[in-house]
């Protein structure tokens, strides 16, 4: 039986672990078609064939073949691919993390011209945890101390993770705090008593941990914990595909998974 053509998806970073997970998800989804896949020059993936699609190094050509680009690469690469999407008037799903403030402004400017779905984590369960953490923070208030603990594989380059930072942003907003002023990244020596409004971040790196995030609300006599463990990169890939489908036909704008899932 011939598979019907679905939404034409382009994958960046095809040779990476997340790129391969995205390709597998597209191939397994009857509503999607792998239009093209590409990677940086010099990648071992260049020239290989995936389900009849040859992995190339020409991002602009690949983007032109599809309807939407999904990009989980590095900030510099994502920004270059974003410019190509703007030129081609194609939407983009961005799962890359570690952007500097100026780079985020570049993405926001591009979103005035094309639809952009950007999230530090596209897993459905993680986005539910964002909402749960926001709700808990609003109810528990200043009587509970907040600590965020995250764990990832040894090769992750940024810390804290984008997901941990988003948790901090969500909680700080619910508590009416400026995260830039109250965030504390790890503790060492004799830092003194904990500040009443601190939001602590702690990063663990090791082995092949896919991703774990836990928020601890510690009060007097009780502790509330909200957390999620990602056991496979497939969770991120499935969420990214859901976002890609949601972007189809949308007006230009900067969207996130809360928009995609109707959590706002």
C-alpha positions, 0 to 999 in steps of 0.5 A: 500500500502506498503511503499518502503524502502528509505534511512535508517536514525538514529536519536539521541536525540529522546526524545527531541523537535528537535529529535521528529521533526526529527522523524516526518520529516523522517516518512513523507518523502517517500524517508526515513526510520526510521532505529533507534532512541536513547536517553541518558540513563534515558530519558523517551523516552527509551523503547517507540515505534515510528512507530514500532521502539523502542527507545533505549540507545545503540548509537553504535547499532542504528548507525549500523542499518542505513545509516546516523545519524542525531544528534541535541543533546549536544556537549559531546553526539555528539562527542561520536556519531561521534566516533561511526560513524567513527568506523562504517564508517557512515556519520553524519549530525550535527546540535548541536551548542556550540562546543569549538575550540578543539571540532571543531578540533575533528570534522574536523579530523573525517571528513577526514574519513567520510562525515560530514555535519555540520551547526549551522542552517539547515533551507533553509531560514536561509542559504539563509540569510547567503548568503544575509548578506554576499552580503550586507556586501561586498557591504555596506562595512565599511560605515555601522555598523553591529549589529546581534540580535537573539531570542530563547526559554528560555531553549536554553543553549548557547548564542549567538546562533550558527546561530548568530555566523555564521552570524558574521563569514560570515560578518566579512570575507566579510569585511576582519575583525577578528571576535574574535577582533571586536565582542562585546556581548551586551553593558552595562554602559558607553562603549563609542562610538561605534567602527567603525569596531565592530560587535555587538551581542545581545541575547534574551531568552524567552517563546517558540520562535523557532528562530529569527535572524536579521542583521542590517546594519546601515548607515548614513540616511538609514538602511538595515536589513536582517532577518528570523523567524523560526516558526517551528522546521520542517524547521530545520528537513527538511533541515537536511534530505536534507543534509542527502540525499546529503551526500549519496555516498559523499567522506569524508569531512567537508561540510555545507549547503552552499555545500548542496544548491550549494551556494558556 
